[in-house]
Amino acid sequence: MRDANVLNLGLVAYREAWELQRSVAAQVSQGVLPDTAILLEHPPVITLGRRTEEGELHIPPDAAVEIVETDRGGKSTYHGPGQLVCYPIFDLTRHGQDVKRYCRDLEEALIRTMAPLRLEATRIDGLTGIWLERPPRKIASIGIHISKWISTHGYALNVDLDPAPFTDWITACGIEDARFTTIARELGRPVAIDEVRPHALTALGEVFDLDLEELPEDALNDLRRQLFHDRAHPAAVSK
């Protein structure tokens, strides 16, 4: 079992979180940081993956939502408060160096995350993400990016939010007529992110054989200072 870091960040704007991922990925690649999992929520945002197609968006003109094109795989999806987003910044040379295996491991981590809540999540052949069945209802999405075997992006688990934007605002994940659900809807009660997060961390640790510990405050402050420096000196970042 290897040591790894966790950043529990609460509500973070999507673009800021993306910058943070890139900063952490650079440090994981250089061996400055071990594998690091970032857990957070986003304000309402629709992200467009590399395979997003014209016609997937049908957002009402008055919708208060940001739209961001990303470098992750997959199509369009929605993020909002009440959804647990996990960005594992892992060096995959330590985890099999196999993209398909990594995706399966993320799926397994999601399935194990929901098991303690007595939700039997599963994969469905030919469909992306994690589902509950009879009838099929999507509860989690996966979209990743890998560069030089360092992973960014990750998964989004619907804990307690209105799933309407997945169908009313977009053709989520490019799947027509898909049904979406949340942990709260399935359990019939409110569910806080704080209730689900420990299960998510336990599952990640089990699946990837990691001992996950909260990133020390001084290291987190160093990351924030680096992000501020990168914003102030963009030319230095592109060299």
C-alpha positions in Angstrom: 0.0 0.0 0.0 1.4 3.4 -1.0 0.9 6.7 0.7 -1.4 9.2 -1.1 -2.9 12.6 -0.5 -6.5 13.8 -0.3 -7.7 17.4 -0.8 -11.2 18.0 0.5 -12.1 21.4 -0.9 -15.8 22.0 -0.7 -17.4 24.2 -3.5 -14.8 25.2 -6.1 -15.4 26.9 -9.5 -14.7 24.5 -12.4 -11.9 26.5 -14.1 -10.1 27.0 -10.7 -10.3 23.3 -10.0 -9.0 22.5 -13.5 -6.0 24.8 -12.8 -5.4 23.0 -9.5 -5.5 19.6 -11.3 -2.9 20.7 -13.7 -0.7 22.1 -10.9 -1.0 18.8 -8.9 -0.5 16.7 -12.0 2.8 18.5 -12.7 4.0 17.8 -9.1 2.9 14.2 -9.2 4.7 13.7 -12.5 7.9 15.2 -11.0 7.6 13.1 -7.8 7.1 16.1 -5.6 3.6 14.8 -4.6 2.4 11.3 -4.3 -0.9 10.2 -5.9 -3.4 12.8 -4.9 -7.2 12.7 -4.9 -9.2 15.9 -5.0 -12.8 15.8 -3.7 -15.0 18.8 -4.2 -18.3 20.2 -5.5 -18.8 22.6 -8.4 -21.2 25.5 -8.9 -23.6 24.8 -11.8 -21.5 24.1 -14.9 -21.8 22.1 -18.1 -18.6 20.6 -19.3 -18.0 19.5 -22.9 -15.7 16.5 -23.4 -13.7 15.9 -26.5 -16.4 13.8 -28.1 -19.3 16.3 -27.5 -21.4 16.6 -30.7 -23.4 19.5 -32.1 -27.0 19.4 -30.8 -26.2 18.0 -27.4 -26.9 21.4 -25.7 -30.4 22.7 -25.3 -29.9 25.1 -22.4 -32.7 27.6 -21.6 -31.7 31.2 -22.2 -32.2 32.1 -18.5 -30.3 29.1 -17.1 -27.6 30.2 -14.6 -24.9 27.9 -15.7 -21.4 28.1 -17.0 -20.2 26.2 -20.1 -16.6 25.0 -20.3 -14.9 23.0 -23.0 -12.5 20.6 -21.4 -9.7 18.1 -22.4 -11.4 15.1 -20.8 -12.8 12.2 -22.7 -16.5 11.7 -23.2 -19.4 14.0 -24.1 -21.3 16.7 -22.2 -22.3 16.5 -18.6 -23.6 18.6 -15.8 -22.0 19.4 -12.4 -23.7 21.2 -9.5 -23.8 21.5 -5.7 -24.8 18.2 -4.2 -22.7 16.2 -6.5 -19.5 14.6 -5.2 -16.7 15.1 -7.8 -13.5 13.2 -7.5 -10.4 14.0 -9.4 -7.7 11.3 -8.9 -4.3 12.7 -10.0 -2.5 9.4 -10.2 0.7 8.2 -11.7 -0.6 5.2 -13.7 2.8 3.7 -14.1 2.1 2.6 -10.5 -1.4 1.3 -11.4 -1.0 -1.0 -14.4 -0.3 1.6 -17.1 -3.6 0.5 -18.7 -6.2 3.1 -19.6 -9.1 0.6 -19.8 -8.1 -1.0 -16.5 -8.0 2.5 -14.9 -11.5 3.2 -16.1 -12.7 -0.1 -14.7 -11.1 0.6 -11.4 -12.9 4.0 -11.2 -16.1 2.2 -11.9 -15.3 -0.4 -9.2 -14.6 2.4 -6.7 -18.0 4.0 -7.4 -19.7 0.7 -7.0 -18.0 0.2 -3.6 -18.8 3.7 -2.6 -22.5 3.1 -2.8 -22.5 -0.4 -1.3 -22.5 0.8 2.4 -25.6 2.8 1.5 -27.3 -0.4 0.4 -27.4 0.8 -3.2 -26.4 -1.9 -5.7 -24.7 0.0 -8.5 -23.5 -1.6 -11.6 -22.0 -1.3 -15.1 -24.2 -1.7 -18.2 -22.6 -3.0 -21.4 -22.5 -0.4 -24.1 -23.2 2.5 -21.7 -20.8 4.8 -19.9 -20.8 5.5 -16.2 -22.4 3.7 -13.3 -26.1 2.8 -13.1 -28.9 1.4 -10.9 -31.1 -1.1 -12.7 -34.7 -2.0 -13.2 -35.2 0.4 -14.8 -31.7 1.7 -15.8 -30.9 5.0 -14.0 -27.6 6.7 -14.3 -26.1 7.8 -10.9 -22.5 8.6 -11.8 -20.4 9.7 -14.8 -16.8 9.2 -15.6 -14.5 11.3 -17.9 -10.7 11.2 -17.7 -7.6 12.6 -19.3 -4.2 11.0 -19.3 -1.0 12.6 -20.3 2.4 10.9 -19.8 0.5 8.4 -17.6 -0.7 11.0 -15.2 -4.5 11.1 -14.8 -6.7 14.1 -14.4 -10.5 14.6 -14.3 -12.3 11.6 -12.9 -15.9 10.9 -11.8 -19.0 12.7 -10.6 -21.5 11.0 -8.3 -25.0 12.4 -7.9 -25.6 12.6 -4.1 -28.4 15.1 -3.6 -29.2 17.5 -6.4 -32.0 18.1 -8.9 -31.1 15.8 -11.9 -33.3 17.7 -14.3 -30.4 19.6 -16.0 -29.1 16.2 -17.2 -32.1 15.9 -19.5 -33.6 19.3 -19.7 -30.4 21.3 -20.5 -28.3 18.7 -22.4 -28.3 15.2 -23.9 -26.0 14.1 -21.1 -23.2 11.8 -22.1 -24.8 11.7 -25.6 -27.4 9.2 -24.4 -30.9 9.9 -25.6 -33.8 9.2 -23.2 -31.5 8.3 -20.3 -32.9 8.5 -16.8 -30.8 10.1 -14.1 -31.0 9.6 -10.3 -29.3 10.5 -7.1 -28.4 8.8 -3.9 -31.0 10.9 -2.0 -33.8 10.0 -4.4 -33.0 6.3 -4.2 -32.8 6.4 -0.3 -35.9 8.6 0.0 -34.1 11.1 2.3 -31.7 14.0 2.2 -28.0 12.9 1.9 -25.1 15.2 2.7 -21.8 15.0 0.7 -20.1 14.5 4.1 -22.0 11.3 4.5 -20.7 9.9 1.2 -17.2 11.2 1.1 -15.7 8.7 3.7 -17.1 5.8 1.6 -15.6 7.3 -1.5 -12.2 7.6 0.1 -12.3 4.1 1.5 -13.3 2.7 -1.9 -10.5 4.6 -3.7 -8.0 3.3 -1.1 -9.1 -0.3 -1.5 -9.2 -0.4 -5.3 -6.0 1.5 -5.9 -4.1 0.1 -2.8 -3.5 3.6 -1.3 -3.3 4.9 2.2 -5.1 8.3 1.7 -4.3 11.1 4.1 -5.3 14.7 4.2 -2.8 16.9 2.4 -0.9 18.9 5.1 -1.9 22.6 5.3 1.5 23.9 4.4 1.6 21.8 1.2 -1.9 23.0 0.3 -0.8 26.6 0.8 2.2 25.9 -1.4 -0.2 24.7 -4.2 -2.3 27.8 -3.8 0.8 30.0 -4.0 1.9 28.1 -7.2 -1.5 28.7 -8.7 -1.4 32.4 -7.9 2.1 32.5 -9.5 1.0 30.7 -12.6 -1.9 33.2 -13.1 0.4 36.1 -12.6 3.1 34.8 -15.0 1.3 32.9 -17.7 4.3 33.1 -20.1 6.3 31.0 -17.6 3.7 28.3 -17.6 3.9 27.8 -21.4 7.6 27.4 -21.6 
